[in-house]
């Protein structure tokens, strides 16, 4: 197949590696990592007309949309209108990620368990909502925020400040939610709008610093599988969460085709939803796809063409995967950019280790940082402990002035217990 992948981050680097197998791959705009896998092209991924014209002119058989911005811009709609199979939901369906309030409404209609919440557009509404809930307070930006629009804090002033900052932004609106206690799980579900196929559950680490301290980030690392989950967890999520939501979206006339990311928490009262995303999550994608043995392009094409019900069961490696994000100085506040990135090739000399490029651009002498999350070192092993050792051995070979990373990714995987 001729495949066009939209995006430029570490997630797209991982998708590119899977999609390029036995296919011709183009990436718009791509990054220094994806250009080693396929052909980077100068097409604006957020422009529906430009993407559709390029795909049509170049006989593209499948368009895969990586990040959220093209989805909300309606790129999938334009590509589908040109009768090109596209993996990614329509503009209307992507509102599951684009609006937390919309997602809450869908969950209520579908009978999916989630946190109680109050939508707010003024500070007076915020004050009333904060008074309703006990700390820790959960304040969420209602719109897209690249995984950084949420604050969980016991400090009332901090909750107010985050709410005010969100409300002062254009179109500002927030949700204030009940806090849900328990370990978090990310589950990716591939769907053609009818059938739902889950991938392996993973766990990511949102806070910038060890021991889940510091500011929220887009994700500082991930691991998979999760040894503490009960058998049949993914099937239970499909039955209680993903399938009801997919069915409800179809009932509303906005079928969801693509990747439904279920952000979950396992509480005393069972599985509850934190949020949905309408695309693969970063950094979990890098780890999960490193364990997938089924051809990724075939899977996504089946979803894009409505034939997922006939697709063979997914095949997975029996290995474990751990990934560690290396971020630029001062991330996630205002990251320092333009610093040299060295040691990528050296890191990949570690067994079963790969470096996924994210916030990196070509420099005159060597690659330089161009984003907050610079790269991710991911490794597989027979056990989580072995995968973790290999990943951190790779991280040790990366050199970026002022960079930082968490040192505790997957260290407590054997200690997590589900509340009872």
Buried (B, 14 or more C-beta within 10 A) or exposed (E): BEBBBBBBBBBBBBBBBBBBEEBBBBBBBBBBBBBBBBEBBEBBBBBBEBBBBBBEEEEBBBBBBBBBBBBBBBBBBBBBEBEBBBBBBBBBBBBBBBBBBBBBBBBEBBEBBBBEBBBBEEEEBBBEBBEEBEEEBBBBBBBBBEBBBBBBBEEEEBBBBBBBBBBEEEEBBBBBBBBBEBBBBBBBBBBBBBBBBBBBBBBBBBBBBBEEEBEBBBBBBBBBBBEBBEEEBBEBBBEBBBBBBBBBBBEBEBBBBBBBBBBBBBBEEEBBBBBBBBBBBBBBBBBBBBBBEBBBBBBBBBBBBBEBEEBEEBEBEEBBBBBBBBBBBEBBEEBBBEBBBBBBEBBBEBEBBBBBBBBBBEBEEEBBBBBBBBBBBBBBBEEBBBBBBBBBBBBEBBBBEEBBBBEBBBBEBEEBEBEE
